[in-house]
Amino acid sequence: MQYYILTGLGAAVLHLIVLYFEMAPAFEQFKSAPQEIQNLYLRDPRFSPHIQITVGASGAIFGCLAAFGYLFPNTLIYVYFLIPIKAKWFVLIYGALELMLGISNSAGDTVAHFAHLGGAITGLIIVFIWNKTNRRTFY
């Protein structure tokens, strides 16, 4: 339970950091706009659909997936129930795909790709730390 919560928090932190750097130019322009325009934007309900929140647990799931790939690297995972692939390669390919999709930043893509990567990175860090003492009794 602690692991799941921590990977979810790690996913949220990376997602917020990436959002900050993506939105910094827009925030600077918004701050330089006249106060009347700022008030209009903040109070007018027509603009509320543009304000989005991030909901989901996929970052924590990616943390679990990364830990599985680290702890059981040679376990076979069947993609679409047909294609066998070792867990270590599945996790690496999936992580690379998430990085590519996050960097491409396609229009209309509403997936928080960097939250997934944040959960995976946090999960790996936690497993490295918790697994240092005794691997035999870790899982």
DSSP file (Angstrom, degrees, kcal/mol; ACC not computed):
  #  RESIDUE AA STRUCTURE BP1 BP2  ACC     N-H-->O    O-->H-N    N-H-->O    O-->H-N    TCO  KAPPA ALPHA  PHI   PSI    X-CA   Y-CA   Z-CA
    1    1 A M     >        0   0    0      0, 0.0     4,-2.2     0, 0.0     5,-0.2   0.000 360.0 360.0 360.0 -43.1    0.0    0.0    0.0
    2    2 A Q  H  >  +     0   0    0      1,-0.2     4,-2.7     2,-0.2     5,-0.2   0.914 360.0  51.7 -62.1 -42.5    2.8    2.4    0.9
    3    3 A Y  H  > S+     0   0    0      1,-0.2     4,-2.5     2,-0.2     5,-0.2   0.925 109.5  49.1 -60.0 -46.3    4.6    1.6   -2.4
    4    4 A Y  H  > S+     0   0    0      1,-0.2     4,-1.9     2,-0.2    -1,-0.2   0.910 113.0  46.4 -61.9 -45.1    1.4    2.3   -4.4
    5    5 A I  H  X S+     0   0    0     -4,-2.2     4,-2.2     2,-0.2    -1,-0.2   0.915 112.7  50.3 -64.5 -43.6    0.8    5.6   -2.7
    6    6 A L  H  X S+     0   0    0     -4,-2.7     4,-2.4     1,-0.2    -2,-0.2   0.890 110.4  48.5 -65.3 -39.1    4.4    6.7   -3.1
    7    7 A T  H  X S+     0   0    0     -4,-2.5     4,-2.2     2,-0.2    -1,-0.2   0.880 110.5  52.2 -69.3 -34.9    4.5    5.9   -6.8
    8    8 A G  H  X S+     0   0    0     -4,-1.9     4,-2.0    -5,-0.2    -2,-0.2   0.895 110.7  47.6 -64.3 -39.5    1.3    7.8   -7.3
    9    9 A L  H  X S+     0   0    0     -4,-2.2     4,-2.4     2,-0.2    -2,-0.2   0.893 110.5  51.8 -67.7 -39.6    2.8   10.8   -5.6
   10   10 A G  H  X S+     0   0    0     -4,-2.4     4,-2.1     1,-0.2     5,-0.2   0.886 109.1  50.9 -63.0 -38.4    6.0   10.5   -7.7
   11   11 A A  H  X S+     0   0    0     -4,-2.2     4,-2.2     1,-0.2    -2,-0.2   0.916 110.7  48.5 -63.9 -43.3    3.8   10.4  -10.8
   12   12 A A  H  X S+     0   0    0     -4,-2.0     4,-2.4     2,-0.2    -2,-0.2   0.891 109.8  52.3 -65.3 -39.3    2.0   13.5   -9.7
   13   13 A V  H  X S+     0   0    0     -4,-2.4     4,-2.2     2,-0.2    -2,-0.2   0.943 111.9  44.0 -64.6 -47.8    5.2   15.4   -8.9
   14   14 A L  H  X S+     0   0    0     -4,-2.1     4,-2.4     1,-0.2     5,-0.2   0.903 113.3  52.5 -64.7 -39.2    6.8   14.8  -12.3
   15   15 A H  H  X S+     0   0    0     -4,-2.2     4,-2.4    -5,-0.2    -1,-0.2   0.919 110.7  47.0 -61.7 -43.3    3.5   15.6  -14.1
   16   16 A L  H  X S+     0   0    0     -4,-2.4     4,-2.2     2,-0.2    -1,-0.2   0.871 110.7  52.3 -67.6 -36.5    3.2   18.9  -12.2
   17   17 A I  H  X S+     0   0    0     -4,-2.2     4,-1.9     2,-0.2    -2,-0.2   0.933 111.7  45.8 -64.0 -45.5    6.9   19.8  -13.0
   18   18 A V  H  X S+     0   0    0     -4,-2.4     4,-2.2     1,-0.2    -2,-0.2   0.913 112.2  51.5 -64.6 -42.3    6.4   19.1  -16.7
   19   19 A L  H  X S+     0   0    0     -4,-2.4     4,-2.5    -5,-0.2    -1,-0.2   0.886 106.7  54.9 -61.2 -38.4    3.1   21.1  -16.7
   20   20 A Y  H  X S+     0   0    0     -4,-2.2     4,-1.1     1,-0.2    -1,-0.2   0.944 111.5  42.7 -60.4 -47.9    4.9   24.0  -15.0
   21   21 A F  H  < S+     0   0    0     -4,-1.9    -1,-0.2     1,-0.2    -2,-0.2   0.832 115.2  50.3 -71.2 -30.8    7.6   24.2  -17.7
   22   22 A E  H  < S+     0   0    0     -4,-2.2     4,-0.3     1,-0.2    -1,-0.2   0.881 118.2  37.8 -70.3 -37.2    5.0   23.7  -20.5
   23   23 A M  H  X S+     0   0    0     -4,-2.5     4,-2.4    -5,-0.2     5,-0.2   0.502  87.3  96.6 -95.8  -4.5    2.7   26.5  -19.2
   24   24 A A  H  X S+     0   0    0     -4,-1.1     4,-2.1     1,-0.2    -1,-0.2   0.889  84.6  49.8 -56.4 -44.4    5.3   29.0  -18.0
   25   25 A P  H  > S+     0   0    0      0, 0.0     4,-1.9     0, 0.0    -1,-0.2   0.909 112.1  48.3 -62.5 -38.4    5.2   31.1  -21.2
   26   26 A A  H  > S+     0   0    0     -4,-0.3     4,-2.4     1,-0.2    -2,-0.2   0.884 109.9  52.4 -67.7 -37.7    1.4   31.3  -21.1
   27   27 A F  H  X S+     0   0    0     -4,-2.4     4,-2.4     2,-0.2    -1,-0.2   0.900 107.7  52.0 -64.2 -39.6    1.5   32.3  -17.4
   28   28 A E  H  X S+     0   0    0     -4,-2.1     4,-1.3    -5,-0.2    -2,-0.2   0.912 111.5  46.1 -63.5 -42.3    3.9   35.1  -18.2
   29   29 A Q  H  X S+     0   0    0     -4,-1.9     4,-0.6     1,-0.2    -1,-0.2   0.896 111.9  51.9 -66.3 -39.1    1.6   36.4  -21.0
   30   30 A F  H >< S+     0   0    0     -4,-2.4     3,-0.9     1,-0.2    -2,-0.2   0.896 107.9  51.8 -64.7 -39.7   -1.4   36.1  -18.7
   31   31 A K  H 3< S+     0   0    0     -4,-2.4    -1,-0.2     1,-0.2    -2,-0.2   0.808 108.3  51.7 -67.7 -28.3    0.3   38.0  -15.9
   32   32 A S  H 3< S+     0   0    0     -4,-1.3    -1,-0.2    -5,-0.2    -2,-0.2   0.546  89.8 100.6 -86.3  -5.4    1.1   40.9  -18.3
   33   33 A A  S << S-     0   0    0     -3,-0.9     5,-0.1    -4,-0.6    -3,-0.0  -0.412  89.1 -87.3 -73.9 154.2   -2.5   41.2  -19.6
   34   34 A P    >>  -     0   0    0      0, 0.0     4,-2.0     0, 0.0     3,-0.5  -0.240  36.8-114.0 -60.0 152.9   -4.6   44.0  -18.1
   35   35 A Q  H 3> S+     0   0    0      1,-0.2     4,-2.6     2,-0.2     5,-0.2   0.819 114.1  59.5 -60.1 -33.9   -6.5   43.2  -14.9
   36   36 A E  H 3> S+     0   0    0      2,-0.2     4,-2.2     1,-0.2    -1,-0.2   0.896 106.8  46.5 -63.9 -39.8   -9.9   43.4  -16.6
   37   37 A I  H <> S+     0   0    0     -3,-0.5     4,-2.5     2,-0.2    -2,-0.2   0.902 111.3  51.6 -69.5 -40.7   -9.0   40.6  -19.0
   38   38 A Q  H  X S+     0   0    0     -4,-2.0     4,-2.4     1,-0.2    -2,-0.2   0.935 111.8  46.8 -60.7 -45.3   -7.6   38.5  -16.2
   39   39 A N  H  X S+     0   0    0     -4,-2.6     4,-2.0     1,-0.2     5,-0.3   0.903 111.2  52.0 -63.7 -41.2  -10.8   38.9  -14.2
   40   40 A L  H  X S+     0   0    0     -4,-2.2     4,-2.1     1,-0.2    -1,-0.2   0.928 112.0  45.9 -60.7 -45.4  -12.9   38.1  -17.3
   41   41 A Y  H  < S+     0   0    0     -4,-2.5    -2,-0.2     1,-0.2    -1,-0.2   0.903 115.1  46.3 -65.5 -41.2  -11.0   34.9  -18.0
   42   42 A L  H  < S+     0   0    0     -4,-2.4    -1,-0.2    -5,-0.2    -2,-0.2   0.790 121.9  34.6 -74.8 -26.9  -11.1   33.8  -14.4
   43   43 A R  H  < S+     0   0    0     -4,-2.0    -2,-0.2    -5,-0.2    -1,-0.2   0.687  90.8  97.0-102.4 -20.9  -14.8   34.5  -13.8
   44   44 A D    ><  -     0   0    0     -4,-2.1     3,-1.6    -5,-0.3     4,-0.4  -0.578  62.8-149.3 -76.7 122.2  -16.4   33.7  -17.1
   45   45 A P  G >  S+     0   0    0      0, 0.0     3,-0.8     0, 0.0    -1,-0.2   0.681  90.8  73.9 -66.3 -15.9  -17.9   30.2  -17.2
   46   46 A R  G 3  S+     0   0    0      1,-0.2     4,-0.1     2,-0.1    -5,-0.1   0.777  96.5  49.9 -66.6 -23.4  -17.3   29.9  -20.9
   47   47 A F  G X  S+     0   0    0     -3,-1.6     3,-1.6     1,-0.2     4,-0.4   0.580  85.4  89.1 -90.1  -9.8  -13.6   29.5  -20.1
   48   48 A S  G X  S+     0   0    0     -3,-0.8     3,-1.3    -4,-0.4    -1,-0.2   0.797  76.5  64.2 -63.0 -29.3  -14.1   26.8  -17.5
   49   49 A P  G 3  S+     0   0    0      0, 0.0    -1,-0.3     0, 0.0    -2,-0.1   0.762  96.3  60.7 -64.6 -18.6  -13.9   23.9  -20.1
   50   50 A H  G <  S+     0   0    0     -3,-1.6     2,-0.7    -4,-0.1    -2,-0.2   0.647  86.7  84.2 -80.7 -13.8  -10.3   25.0  -20.7
   51   51 A I    <   -     0   0    0     -3,-1.3     2,-0.3    -4,-0.4    -1,-0.0  -0.808  66.5-177.1 -90.5 117.3   -9.3   24.3  -17.1
   52   52 A Q        -     0   0    0     -2,-0.7     2,-0.3     2,-0.0    -2,-0.0  -0.862  15.7-153.5-119.4 149.8   -8.6   20.6  -16.8
   53   53 A I        -     0   0    0     -2,-0.3     2,-0.6     2,-0.0    -2,-0.0  -0.814  20.1-121.5-114.6 160.1   -7.6   18.4  -13.9
   54   54 A T        +     0   0    0     -2,-0.3     2,-0.4     2,-0.0   -42,-0.0  -0.904  34.2 174.3-105.0 124.5   -5.7   15.2  -13.9
   55   55 A V        +     0   0    0     -2,-0.6     2,-0.2     2,-0.0    -2,-0.0  -0.987  26.3  74.0-130.4 137.9   -7.4   12.2  -12.5
   56   56 A G        -     0   0    0     -2,-0.4     3,-0.1     1,-0.1     4,-0.1  -0.697  61.7-118.5 144.8 167.0   -6.3    8.6  -12.5
   57   57 A A  S  > S+     0   0    0     -2,-0.2     4,-1.9     1,-0.1     3,-0.3   0.131  73.0 112.5-119.1  16.8   -4.0    6.0  -10.9
   58   58 A S  H  > S+     0   0    0      1,-0.2     4,-2.3     2,-0.2     5,-0.2   0.813  73.4  58.9 -66.7 -29.2   -2.1    5.0  -14.0
   59   59 A G  H  > S+     0   0    0      2,-0.2     4,-1.6     1,-0.2    -1,-0.2   0.918 107.7  46.0 -63.3 -42.3    1.2    6.5  -12.7
   60   60 A A  H  > S+     0   0    0     -3,-0.3     4,-1.8     2,-0.2    -2,-0.2   0.866 110.5  53.9 -67.3 -35.8    1.0    4.2   -9.7
   61   61 A I  H  X S+     0   0    0     -4,-1.9     4,-2.4     1,-0.2    -2,-0.2   0.901 106.3  52.2 -64.3 -40.2    0.2    1.3  -12.0
   62   62 A F  H  X S+     0   0    0     -4,-2.3     4,-2.6     1,-0.2    -1,-0.2   0.852 105.3  55.9 -64.3 -33.3    3.3    2.1  -14.0
   63   63 A G  H  X S+     0   0    0     -4,-1.6     4,-2.0     2,-0.2    -1,-0.2   0.905 108.9  46.4 -62.3 -41.1    5.3    2.1  -10.8
   64   64 A C  H  X S+     0   0    0     -4,-1.8     4,-2.3     2,-0.2    -2,-0.2   0.889 112.1  51.3 -66.6 -39.6    4.1   -1.5  -10.1
   65   65 A L  H  X S+     0   0    0     -4,-2.4     4,-2.3     2,-0.2    -2,-0.2   0.909 109.6  49.4 -64.0 -42.6    4.9   -2.4  -13.7
   66   66 A A  H  X S+     0   0    0     -4,-2.6     4,-1.7     2,-0.2    -1,-0.2   0.901 111.2  49.6 -64.3 -41.0    8.4   -1.1  -13.4
   67   67 A A  H  X S+     0   0    0     -4,-2.0     4,-3.0     2,-0.2     5,-0.3   0.901 109.9  51.3 -64.4 -40.3    9.0   -3.0  -10.2
   68   68 A F  H  X S+     0   0    0     -4,-2.3     4,-2.6     1,-0.2    -2,-0.2   0.923 109.4  50.1 -62.0 -43.6    7.7   -6.1  -11.8
   69   69 A G  H  < S+     0   0    0     -4,-2.3    -1,-0.2     1,-0.2    -2,-0.2   0.832 115.5  43.7 -64.4 -31.7   10.1   -5.7  -14.7
   70   70 A Y  H  < S+     0   0    0     -4,-1.7    -2,-0.2    -5,-0.2    -1,-0.2   0.913 119.6  39.2 -78.1 -45.0   13.0   -5.2  -12.3
   71   71 A L  H  < S+     0   0    0     -4,-3.0    -2,-0.2     1,-0.2    -3,-0.2   0.830 130.7  26.6 -77.8 -32.2   12.2   -8.0   -9.8
   72   72 A F  S >< S+     0   0    0     -4,-2.6     3,-1.3    -5,-0.3    15,-0.3  -0.543  72.0 160.2-128.2  65.6   11.1  -10.6  -12.4
   73   73 A P  T 3  S+     0   0    0      0, 0.0    15,-2.1     0, 0.0    16,-0.3   0.767  72.2  46.7 -66.1 -27.9   12.9   -9.6  -15.6
   74   74 A N  T 3  S+     0   0    0     12,-0.2     2,-0.2    13,-0.2    -5,-0.1   0.356  80.2 118.7 -99.7   6.6   12.7  -12.9  -17.4
   75   75 A T    <   -     0   0    0     -3,-1.3    12,-2.1    -6,-0.1     2,-0.3  -0.530  67.4-119.6 -70.5 135.9    9.0  -13.6  -16.8
   76   76 A L  E     -A   86   0A   0     -2,-0.2     2,-0.4    10,-0.2    10,-0.2  -0.615  24.4-165.8 -82.6 135.3    7.1  -13.8  -20.0
   77   77 A I  E     -A   85   0A   0      8,-3.0     8,-2.2    -2,-0.3     2,-0.8  -0.975  15.5-139.6-115.1 131.9    4.3  -11.4  -20.7
   78   78 A Y  E >   -A   84   0A   0     -2,-0.4     3,-1.2     6,-0.2     2,-0.5  -0.830  11.6-148.0 -97.8 110.3    1.9  -12.2  -23.5
   79   79 A V  E >> S-A   83   0A   0      4,-3.1     4,-2.2    -2,-0.8     3,-1.8  -0.648  86.1  -7.5 -77.8 125.2    1.0   -9.1  -25.5
   80   80 A Y  T 34 S-     0   0    0     -2,-0.5    -1,-0.3     1,-0.3    -2,-0.0   0.783 120.9 -76.6  54.7  30.1   -2.5   -9.4  -26.8
   81   81 A F  T <4 S+     0   0    0     -3,-1.2    -1,-0.3     2,-0.2    -2,-0.1   0.550 130.1  66.3  63.4  10.3   -2.4  -13.0  -25.5
   82   82 A L  T <4 S+     0   0    0     -3,-1.8    -2,-0.2     1,-0.2    -1,-0.1   0.699  80.0  66.4-124.7 -41.8   -0.2  -14.0  -28.5
   83   83 A I  E  <  -A   79   0A   0     -4,-2.2    -4,-3.1     2,-0.0     2,-0.3  -0.787  67.1-149.6 -99.0 111.7    3.2  -12.4  -28.5
   84   84 A P  E     +A   78   0A   0      0, 0.0     2,-0.3     0, 0.0    -6,-0.2  -0.628  23.9 167.3 -80.0 134.9    5.5  -13.5  -25.6
   85   85 A I  E     -A   77   0A   0     -8,-2.2    -8,-3.0    -2,-0.3     2,-0.0  -0.993  38.6-106.3-144.8 140.6    8.0  -10.9  -24.5
   86   86 A K  E  >  -A   76   0A   0     -2,-0.3     4,-2.3   -10,-0.2     3,-0.4  -0.355  30.6-120.0 -67.2 148.3   10.2  -10.8  -21.4
   87   87 A A  H  > S+     0   0    0    -12,-2.1     4,-2.6   -15,-0.3     5,-0.2   0.859 110.3  56.8 -59.4 -39.1    9.1   -8.4  -18.7
   88   88 A K  H  > S+     0   0    0    -15,-2.1     4,-1.8     1,-0.2    -1,-0.2   0.897 111.4  42.5 -62.8 -39.1   12.3   -6.4  -18.8
   89   89 A W  H  > S+     0   0    0     -3,-0.4     4,-2.7   -16,-0.3     5,-0.3   0.866 112.3  54.1 -75.0 -36.1   11.9   -5.7  -22.5
   90   90 A F  H  X S+     0   0    0     -4,-2.3     4,-2.6     2,-0.2     5,-0.2   0.933 110.7  46.0 -61.1 -45.8    8.2   -5.0  -22.2
   91   91 A V  H  X S+     0   0    0     -4,-2.6     4,-2.5     2,-0.2    -2,-0.2   0.911 114.3  47.8 -65.7 -42.7    8.8   -2.4  -19.5
   92   92 A L  H  X S+     0   0    0     -4,-1.8     4,-2.4    -5,-0.2    -2,-0.2   0.919 114.6  45.3 -64.7 -43.3   11.7   -0.7  -21.4
   93   93 A I  H  X S+     0   0    0     -4,-2.7     4,-2.4     2,-0.2    -2,-0.2   0.920 114.7  47.9 -66.5 -43.0    9.7   -0.6  -24.7
   94   94 A Y  H  X S+     0   0    0     -4,-2.6     4,-2.2    -5,-0.3    -2,-0.2   0.900 112.6  49.0 -65.3 -40.4    6.6    0.7  -22.9
   95   95 A G  H  X S+     0   0    0     -4,-2.5     4,-2.3    -5,-0.2    -2,-0.2   0.904 111.5  49.2 -64.9 -41.4    8.6    3.3  -21.1
   96   96 A A  H  X S+     0   0    0     -4,-2.4     4,-2.5     2,-0.2    -2,-0.2   0.889 110.4  51.6 -64.6 -38.7   10.3    4.5  -24.3
   97   97 A L  H  X S+     0   0    0     -4,-2.4     4,-2.6     2,-0.2    -2,-0.2   0.915 109.7  49.0 -63.8 -42.7    6.9    4.7  -26.0
   98   98 A E  H  X S+     0   0    0     -4,-2.2     4,-2.3     2,-0.2    -2,-0.2   0.891 111.4  50.0 -63.8 -39.5    5.6    6.8  -23.2
   99   99 A L  H  X S+     0   0    0     -4,-2.3     4,-2.3     2,-0.2    -2,-0.2   0.926 111.8  47.8 -64.5 -44.0    8.6    9.1  -23.4
  100  100 A M  H  X S+     0   0    0     -4,-2.5     4,-2.3     1,-0.2    -2,-0.2   0.923 114.2  46.1 -62.6 -44.7    8.2    9.5  -27.2
  101  101 A L  H  X S+     0   0    0     -4,-2.6     4,-1.3     1,-0.2     5,-0.5   0.852 112.5  51.3 -68.0 -34.2    4.5   10.2  -26.8
  102  102 A G  H  < S+     0   0    0     -4,-2.3    -1,-0.2    -5,-0.2    -2,-0.2   0.886 112.5  45.0 -69.5 -38.5    5.1   12.7  -24.0
  103  103 A I  H  < S+     0   0    0     -4,-2.3    -2,-0.2     1,-0.2    -1,-0.2   0.876 108.5  56.6 -72.1 -37.4    7.8   14.6  -26.0
  104  104 A S  H  < S-     0   0    0     -4,-2.3    -1,-0.2    -5,-0.2    -2,-0.2   0.831  84.6-164.4 -66.1 -31.0    5.7   14.6  -29.2
  105  105 A N     <  -     0   0    0     -4,-1.3    -3,-0.1    -5,-0.1     3,-0.1   0.919  13.2-156.6  49.4  58.7    2.8   16.4  -27.3
  106  106 A S    >   -     0   0    0     -5,-0.5     3,-1.6     1,-0.1     2,-0.2  -0.307  21.5 -99.9 -67.8 147.6    0.2   15.6  -30.0
  107  107 A A  T 3  S+     0   0    0      1,-0.2    -1,-0.1     3,-0.0     3,-0.1  -0.473 108.4  17.9 -66.6 135.0   -2.9   17.8  -30.2
  108  108 A G  T 3  S+     0   0    0      1,-0.3     2,-0.8    -2,-0.2    -1,-0.2   0.393  86.6 134.6  84.6  -3.5   -5.9   16.2  -28.6
  109  109 A D    <   +     0   0    0     -3,-1.6    -1,-0.3     1,-0.1     0, 0.0  -0.709  27.8 178.1 -81.3 113.7   -3.8   13.7  -26.6
  110  110 A T        +     0   0    0     -2,-0.8     2,-0.4    -3,-0.1    -1,-0.1   0.085  40.5 113.9-105.4  22.9   -5.2   13.8  -23.1
  111  111 A V        -     0   0    0      1,-0.0     2,-1.6     4,-0.0     3,-0.2  -0.799  66.5-134.1 -95.8 135.0   -2.9   11.2  -21.6
  112  112 A A    >>  +     0   0    0     -2,-0.4     4,-1.5     1,-0.2     3,-0.6  -0.620  33.1 171.3 -86.8  80.0   -0.5   12.3  -18.9
  113  113 A H  H 3> S+     0   0    0     -2,-1.6     4,-2.0     1,-0.3    -1,-0.2   0.859  74.4  53.0 -62.8 -37.5    2.5   10.5  -20.3
  114  114 A F  H 3> S+     0   0    0      1,-0.2     4,-2.3     2,-0.2    -1,-0.3   0.760 102.9  58.7 -73.0 -22.1    5.0   12.1  -17.9
  115  115 A A  H <> S+     0   0    0     -3,-0.6     4,-2.3     2,-0.2    -1,-0.2   0.896 105.8  50.0 -67.4 -39.5    2.9   11.0  -15.0
  116  116 A H  H  X S+     0   0    0     -4,-1.5     4,-2.2     2,-0.2    -2,-0.2   0.937 112.7  46.0 -61.7 -46.0    3.4    7.4  -16.2
  117  117 A L  H  X S+     0   0    0     -4,-2.0     4,-2.8     1,-0.2     5,-0.2   0.881 110.3  54.2 -65.7 -37.0    7.1    7.9  -16.4
  118  118 A G  H  X S+     0   0    0     -4,-2.3     4,-2.4     1,-0.2    -1,-0.2   0.897 109.1  48.0 -63.2 -40.3    7.1    9.6  -13.0
  119  119 A G  H  X S+     0   0    0     -4,-2.3     4,-2.5     2,-0.2    -2,-0.2   0.907 113.3  47.9 -65.3 -41.2    5.4    6.6  -11.5
  120  120 A A  H  X S+     0   0    0     -4,-2.2     4,-2.3     2,-0.2    -2,-0.2   0.920 113.9  46.1 -66.1 -44.1    7.8    4.2  -13.2
  121  121 A I  H  X S+     0   0    0     -4,-2.8     4,-2.3     2,-0.2    -2,-0.2   0.926 114.4  47.7 -65.5 -44.0   10.9    6.2  -12.1
  122  122 A T  H  X S+     0   0    0     -4,-2.4     4,-2.5    -5,-0.2    -2,-0.2   0.910 111.1  52.2 -62.4 -42.0    9.7    6.5   -8.6
  123  123 A G  H  X S+     0   0    0     -4,-2.5     4,-2.3     1,-0.2    -2,-0.2   0.907 109.9  48.1 -61.2 -42.4    8.8    2.8   -8.4
  124  124 A L  H  X S+     0   0    0     -4,-2.3     4,-2.5     2,-0.2    -1,-0.2   0.906 111.2  50.5 -65.4 -41.2   12.3    1.9   -9.6
  125  125 A I  H  X S+     0   0    0     -4,-2.3     4,-2.2     2,-0.2    -2,-0.2   0.925 111.5  48.1 -62.8 -43.4   14.0    4.2   -7.1
  126  126 A I  H  X S+     0   0    0     -4,-2.5     4,-3.1     1,-0.2     5,-0.3   0.917 111.9  49.1 -63.8 -42.8   11.9    2.7   -4.2
  127  127 A V  H  X S+     0   0    0     -4,-2.3     4,-2.0     1,-0.2    -1,-0.2   0.902 110.0  51.8 -65.1 -39.8   12.6   -0.9   -5.3
  128  128 A F  H  < S+     0   0    0     -4,-2.5     4,-0.4     2,-0.2    -1,-0.2   0.926 115.0  42.5 -60.1 -43.8   16.4   -0.1   -5.5
  129  129 A I  H >< S+     0   0    0     -4,-2.2     3,-0.9     1,-0.2     4,-0.4   0.947 119.3  41.4 -69.8 -48.5   16.3    1.4   -2.0
  130  130 A W  H 3< S+     0   0    0     -4,-3.1     4,-0.4     1,-0.2     3,-0.3   0.751 113.7  54.3 -71.6 -23.1   14.1   -1.3   -0.4
  131  131 A N  T 3< S+     0   0    0     -4,-2.0    -1,-0.2    -5,-0.3    -2,-0.2   0.466  85.0  85.1 -91.9  -2.4   15.9   -4.1   -2.2
  132  132 A K  S <  S+     0   0    0     -3,-0.9     3,-0.2    -4,-0.4    -1,-0.2   0.873  87.7  49.5 -67.8 -37.4   19.4   -3.3   -1.0
  133  133 A T  S    S-     0   0    0     -4,-0.4     2,-0.3    -3,-0.3    -1,-0.1   0.962 127.2  -7.2 -75.1 -52.8   19.3   -5.1    2.3
  134  134 A N        -     0   0    0     -4,-0.4     3,-0.4     1,-0.1     4,-0.3  -0.818  48.6-175.1-152.4 105.5   18.0   -8.6    1.5
  135  135 A R  S >> S+     0   0    0     -2,-0.3     3,-0.6    -3,-0.2     4,-0.5   0.772  82.9  65.9 -72.3 -25.6   16.7   -9.7   -1.9
  136  136 A R  T 34 S+     0   0    0      1,-0.2    -1,-0.2     2,-0.1     3,-0.2   0.871 112.6  30.2 -66.4 -36.3   15.7  -13.1   -0.6
  137  137 A T  T 34 S+     0   0    0     -3,-0.4    -1,-0.2     1,-0.1    -2,-0.2   0.296  94.1  96.3-106.5  10.1   13.0  -11.8    1.7
  138  138 A F  T <4        0   0    0     -3,-0.6    -1,-0.1    -4,-0.3    -2,-0.1   0.915 360.0 360.0 -68.3 -42.5   12.0   -8.7   -0.3
  139  139 A Y     <        0   0    0     -4,-0.5    -1,-0.2    -3,-0.2    -2,-0.1   0.398 360.0 360.0-124.4 360.0    9.0  -10.2   -2.1
